[in-house]
Amino acid sequence: MSAGPSGMGGSALIELTGNAGGQTITGTANSLLPNLQINTGANPVTLTNYVHVTGNYTVTSAGTFTTTGSTLILDCWSTPCVDTAGPETYNNLAVGPGSAGKINNLNSSTFNVGGLLTLGSGGYSSTLNSGTINAYNSLVISALVSGSASVQFLGTNAQTTTGSNNSPGGPMTVNITGGAGLTLASATTWNAGGQVLNVVSGPVNMAGFALTVKGLTLNGNTLTKNGGVLTVNGSVIGTGALFGGTILP
């Protein structure tokens, strides 16, 4: 299936039901698809270039799921949009509304993102609820994002996070193994009510930027400020053995 250079979105449902030869979805960043459901059984599906969905996005079933080089854009135009990932791994994922105040509901599913993860990609404030996004590369937060969804930094690659806007209000977890870790590339605020930065594995490097969090658990790991200001639950934090780990200057 190929979306034209300026698709119109809308309320219709496009459903891929599969064939043995496989199906491909492709378009441009401005090719706007309405509601998209992938239900191909054991048959393969390939996403190429840009797949830009303005309504609900659902993966019910698929065989081999190829996303190399692609970007999936979940751009909610009417609210709420329900996005159900399936077990697949995506390349780049951008979640952000076309106007302010829209809601993306992840439907308690988990999106695995091997490339760049961008939240608030439309530049408008939005809400992201009820699910988890696993980032295996890096995170950019382009606008204020609230809600209950959680983000986990996983894998073995060093990652960065960029954007001073609030993330969704669920836990932010760093679990990067093999000695790599997470580095701030800008001032970062993860300060929603009850939100905790939980460092399971991998060092965190503030790289001189401010980090503001509601709660912090280090689990024996190291957080290095490099001159940045660390604020936890409203209090500026010094250095030493704190929060179950070590905070370095």
Long-range contacts (C-beta under 8 A, 24 or more apart in sequence): 1-25, 1-26, 2-26, 2-27, 3-27, 3-28, 3-31, 3-32, 3-33, 3-51, 3-52, 4-31, 5-30, 5-31, 6-30, 6-31, 6-32, 7-31, 7-32, 7-33, 7-52, 8-32, 9-33, 9-34, 9-54, 9-55, 9-77, 10-34, 10-54, 10-55, 11-35, 11-55, 11-78, 13-37, 15-39, 16-40, 16-45, 18-42, 18-43, 18-45, 18-62, 18-63, 19-43, 22-46, 22-63, 22-64, 24-48, 25-51, 26-50, 26-51, 27-51, 27-52, 28-52, 29-71, 29-73, 32-75, 38-62, 38-86, 47-72, 47-90, 47-91, 54-98, 55-81, 56-81, 56-82, 56-83, 57-81, 57-83, 57-84, 58-82, 58-83, 58-84, 59-84, 59-85, 59-86, 59-88, 60-84, 60-86, 61-86, 62-86, 62-88, 65-89, 67-91, 67-114, 71-115, 73-121, 74-104, 75-121, 75-122, 76-102, 76-103, 76-104, 76-126, 77-102, 78-102, 79-103, 80-104, 80-105, 80-129, 81-105, 82-107, 83-107, 83-109, 83-111, 83-131, 84-109, 85-109, 85-110, 85-111, 85-112, 85-131, 87-112, 88-112, 89-113, 89-114, 89-136, 90-114, 90-115, 91-115, 92-116, 92-117, 92-118, 93-117, 93-118, 93-133, 94-118, 94-121, 95-119, 95-120, 95-121, 95-128, 95-133, 96-120, 96-121, 96-122, 96-123, 96-124, 96-126, 96-142, 96-143, 97-122, 97-124, 97-126, 98-122, 98-124, 99-124, 100-124, 100-125, 100-126, 101-125, 101-126, 101-127, 102-126, 102-127, 103-127, 103-128, 103-129, 103-147, 104-128, 104-129, 105-129, 105-130, 105-131, 106-130, 106-131, 106-132, 106-133, 106-149, 107-131, 110-134, 112-136, 113-137, 116-140, 117-151, 118-142, 119-143, 119-145, 119-163, 119-167, 119-168, 120-144, 120-145, 120-163, 120-165, 127-168, 128-168, 129-168, 132-170, 135-159, 138-162, 139-163, 141-165, 141-166, 141-167, 146-192, 153-182, 153-202, 156-180, 158-182, 158-183, 159-183, 160-184, 160-185, 161-185, 161-186, 161-188, 162-186, 163-188, 164-188, 164-189, 165-189, 166-190, 166-191, 166-192, 167-192, 167-195, 168-192, 169-193, 169-194, 169-195, 170-195, 171-195, 171-196, 171-197, 171-198, 172-196, 172-197, 172-198, 172-213, 173-197, 173-198, 173-199, 173-200, 174-198, 174-199, 174-200, 174-201, 174-202, 174-204, 174-221, 175-200, 175-201, 175-202, 176-201, 176-202, 177-201, 177-202, 181-205, 183-207, 184-209, 184-211, 184-228, 185-209, 187-211, 187-212, 188-212, 189-213, 190-214, 199-223, 199-245, 206-230, 216-243, 217-243, 217-244, 218-242, 218-243, 218-244, 218-245, 218-246, 218-247, 219-244, 219-245, 220-244, 220-245, 221-245, 221-246, 222-246, 222-247, 222-248, 223-247, 223-248, 224-248, 224-249, 225-249
